Amino acid sequence: MRASLAVDAISMAHRSGLLAGNAIMHTDRGSQCHSKACRNTLRRLEIRQSTSRTGSCLDGAAAESFFATLKTEIGIASWPDRASARRDIENWITLYNDRRLHSSLGYQTPVELRTAWQQRMSSAA
């Protein structure tokens, strides 16, 4: 995977309001987010980068669980082109965030939880 793909994904999430300043992004030591371009993007968007120590399997557990679910549900398929793969994965992520209830979130969708949190923060200000 190219570092520019990680930079594009982070930038897109930030533009759409899914990622705000002071967020923490966990990355593996060997990931593309250790490139200079990615580190600069994270710094510019005020996103803190977290990397666990070598051999610690627990820090990335949520991300690993997400990707395992993605691979299980969408399948590890071969797409005719990059655009088709991107469309299918974006559609699955939209379903995952907008319509799927998560037991770990009190049977809410991530979007419902984030919206409620944003409302609480704006009323507290």
C-alpha positions in Angstrom: 0.0 0.0 0.0 1.2 3.5 -0.8 1.7 6.1 1.8 -0.4 8.5 -0.4 -3.4 6.1 0.0 -3.2 6.5 3.8 -2.9 10.3 3.5 -5.9 10.4 1.2 -8.0 8.2 3.6 -7.1 10.4 6.6 -7.8 13.6 4.7 -11.1 12.3 3.4 -12.2 11.2 6.9 -11.2 14.6 8.3 -13.1 16.6 5.5 -16.2 14.5 6.1 -16.1 15.2 9.9 -15.4 11.7 10.8 -12.0 12.6 12.2 -11.3 15.7 14.2 -8.3 17.4 15.8 -7.0 15.8 19.0 -8.0 12.4 17.8 -5.7 9.5 18.4 -4.8 7.2 15.4 -3.2 3.9 16.2 -0.7 2.6 13.7 1.5 -0.4 13.4 5.2 0.2 13.3 5.5 -0.9 9.7 2.5 1.0 8.4 2.5 3.7 5.8 1.6 6.2 8.5 5.2 6.3 9.5 6.1 8.0 6.2 7.0 11.6 6.3 3.9 12.6 4.3 1.6 10.8 6.6 3.2 12.1 9.8 3.0 15.7 8.3 -0.7 15.2 7.5 -1.5 13.9 11.0 0.5 16.9 12.5 -1.3 19.4 10.3 -4.7 18.0 11.3 -3.7 17.8 14.9 -4.2 14.1 15.1 -2.0 12.3 17.6 -0.3 9.1 16.4 -0.1 6.1 18.7 2.2 3.2 18.1 2.5 0.4 20.5 5.7 -1.2 21.6 7.0 -4.2 19.7 5.2 -7.4 20.6 2.1 -5.7 22.1 -0.9 -7.2 20.4 -3.6 -5.4 22.4 -3.2 -1.8 21.3 -4.5 -2.5 17.8 -7.2 -5.0 18.9 -10.1 -2.7 17.8 -8.6 -2.1 14.3 -7.7 -5.8 13.9 -11.3 -6.7 14.8 -12.7 -4.2 12.3 -10.5 -5.5 9.5 -11.2 -9.2 10.4 -15.0 -8.4 10.2 -14.5 -6.6 6.9 -12.6 -9.5 5.3 -15.2 -12.0 6.6 -18.2 -10.1 5.4 -17.0 -8.6 2.1 -14.8 -11.6 1.4 -11.3 -11.5 0.1 -12.3 -11.1 -3.4 -10.6 -10.2 -6.6 -12.1 -7.1 -8.2 -11.8 -6.2 -11.9 -10.3 -2.8 -11.0 -9.4 -0.5 -8.1 -12.5 1.5 -8.5 -14.8 -1.5 -8.0 -12.9 -2.6 -4.9 -13.0 1.0 -3.5 -16.8 1.2 -4.2 -17.5 -2.1 -2.5 -15.4 -1.3 0.6 -16.8 2.2 0.9 -20.4 0.7 0.7 -19.5 -1.8 3.4 -18.0 0.9 5.7 -21.1 3.0 5.2 -23.3 0.1 6.3 -20.9 -0.6 9.2 -21.1 3.0 10.5 -24.6 4.2 9.6 -26.8 1.2 9.9 -25.2 -1.6 11.9 -25.9 -1.8 15.6 -22.9 -2.5 17.8 -23.3 -4.2 21.1 -20.1 -2.5 22.4 -21.9 0.8 21.8 -25.1 0.0 23.6 -26.7 -1.3 20.4 -26.3 2.1 18.6 -24.6 2.8 15.3 -21.2 4.6 15.4 -22.9 7.5 13.7 -25.7 7.7 16.4 -23.1 7.6 19.2 -20.9 10.3 17.6 -24.0 12.5 16.9 -25.1 12.2 20.6 -21.6 13.0 21.8 -21.4 16.0 19.5 -24.7 17.3 20.8 -23.5 16.8 24.4 -20.3 18.7 23.7 -22.1 21.6 21.9 -24.7 22.0 24.7 -21.9 21.9 27.3 -20.1 24.8 25.6 
